[in-house]
């Protein structure tokens, strides 16, 4: 069993590293890709991780909003990492080295760091009924993208674009994406509950 001071030291280092990488990944992306890059789910997810780690660094993790924000950030950043590394990695081959590094930070390093921080050290007790909180950001993202797309004709990701056919888009999002999102969220909540119970993490 690790000594308490060792556990606190590991948490401190992991938190600072997560905070630093999420800050670099979020804000330096605007330097390299432009401020409009915020419309990507990736950047919004990394921004959420930055906010959560900021709250922890500066002692705001006792806020009533912290539990919800940390759970939302976890699901979002995991989706970002998994989808990119499984489906989208090939699209950054033509980027310069700095942009490729930023893609690595926002899609791989931050997801790994924050997932480790959340399950190992964030003291929160999510409930299965909290799944409705995890729907908030993806749902708002989808709705805003649809509304903005009506005026601009631009959609950040192909699977939310009605250009493939409105019916097909709805089928993909409501019968494939949404169930996967829900099952993943429930699985993360269940895993956190199990870890809390067996390793006294709260």
C-alpha positions, -999 to +999 in steps of 0.1 A: +000+000+000+015+034-010+021+059+017-004+089+017+024+114+009+034+093-022-002+092-034-005+130-029+027+136-047+016+115-077-017+133-078+000+167-076+024+159-105-003+143-126-027+172-120+000+198-130+010+179-161-027+175-171-033+212-165-002+222-185-009+199-215-046+208-216-037+245-215-011+242-243-034+220-264-064+242-260-049+277-264-019+271-286-042+254-311-057+288-317-023+302-326-016+274-351-051+267-364-070+299-357-096+309-332-123+293-354-109+260-343-131+261-313-160+247-334-143+213-333-155+189-306-118+182-298-111+217-288-142+220-267-133+188-249-098+199-242-112+232-229-134+213-205-104+193-193-085+226-188-115+241-168-117+210-146-080+208-139-079+246-133-106+241-107-086+214-090-053+234-091-069+265-076-092+248-051-126+251-068-131+213-069-156+215-040-180+235-062-214+220-068-206+221-106-174+202-103-189+167-103-209+173-134-181+191-153-155+164-145-178+136-157-188+155-188-151+162-195-142+126-191-167+113-216-159+140-241-122+137-240-123+099-242-146+101-273-121+126-287-092+103-282-109+071-293-126+084-325-095+103-336-071+074-331-094+048-346-108+068-375-092+102-382-055+099-375-046+098-412-060+132-419-031+151-401-003+136-422+002+168-442+005+190-410+038+205-400+056+192-369+041+217-345+005+210-357+012+172-355+024+177-319-007+196-310-029+169-326-010+144-304-015+165-273-052+171-278-062+137-291-039+113-272-019+128-243-046+148-227-072+120-229-047+096-213-037+120-186-072+131-177-086+096-177-059+086-152-065+116-131-103+111-130-103+075-121-073+076-098-077+109-079-108+129-086-131+125-056-166+122-070-194+097-068-213+096-100-247+079-102-262+061-132-290+088-133-262+113-140-261+099-176-284+128-185-256+152-177-233+135-201-257+140-229-257+178-225-225+188-244-228+163-273-265+172-278-258+210-277-229+205-301-251+186-326-279+212-324-256+242-327-238+226-357-271+220-374-283+255-368-250+271-379-248+248-409-282+261-422-266+295-426-230+286-435-233+252-452-204+240-431-205+210-408-174+201-387-178+163-391-193+143-420-216+122-398-235+153-386-238+167-421-273+164-437-256+164-471-254+127-468-292+127-466-312+140-436-327+106-429-294+088-430-278+114-407-306+110-382-303+072-383-265+074-377-267+099-349-298+086-330-294+049-335-257+045-336-239+075-321-264+082-292-266+045-280-228+042-281-225+075-262-250+063-236-234+029-231-200+044-228-212+069-202-229+042-182-198+021-183-176+050-171-200+057-142-200+020-133-162+018-134-159+049-112-183+034-087-164+001-086-131+018-081-145+041-054-159+010-036-128-012-038-100+013-035-116+039-012-111+067-036-137+090-020 
